[in-house]
Amino acid sequence: MAFHFCAHSWEVRDVADGTIVALRNRDLASDTVADLIDDLFALVQESGRPNLYLDFSAIGLVGEIVLEKVVVLDGQLRERGGKLTLLKLNASLYEMFEANNLTAVLDLRQADAAETLV
C-alpha cells in the first residue's frame, strides 16, 4: 500500500517513543489539512512508534479547521495507545489553543519552554 506522506517535504525524525514532524504553514492550509491529518496518522502507523510530535516552530496562526483536525488526530492516536504533542508553539498560537479550551485536552509545549520533548 502506498502512503501519500512520502510526497510531503516534512522534516521527519525518529525518537525512542515516536516521530517528530516539523510542519510549515503550507502544510496547514484549510483545503488540505484533512489529507495532512490522514497522512500523519498513516506515518505513525507505518513507523510502529505510538507517539507523534508536531514541531510548530515555523507556524504562525492557524484556522479553526486546523484546531479541529488536530483534536481528531489526537483522538485517533489515543485510541491506539499513542498521543499527540505539539512542540514549539509561539505565544499567539498557544493563546489560540487556550481560547478554544484545548490546553486541557492537548499536550502543548510553548516555544520558550526549557524542555520541549518528553
Secondary structure as UniProt FT lines:
FT   HELIX           4..7
FT   STRAND          11..15
FT   TURN            16..17
FT   STRAND          18..22
FT   HELIX           25..28
FT   TURN            30..32
FT   HELIX           33..47
FT   STRAND          51..55
FT   TURN            57..58
FT   HELIX           64..79
FT   TURN            80..81
FT   STRAND          83..89
FT   HELIX           91..99
FT   TURN            100..101
FT   TURN            103..105
FT   STRAND          107..110
FT   TURN            111..112
//
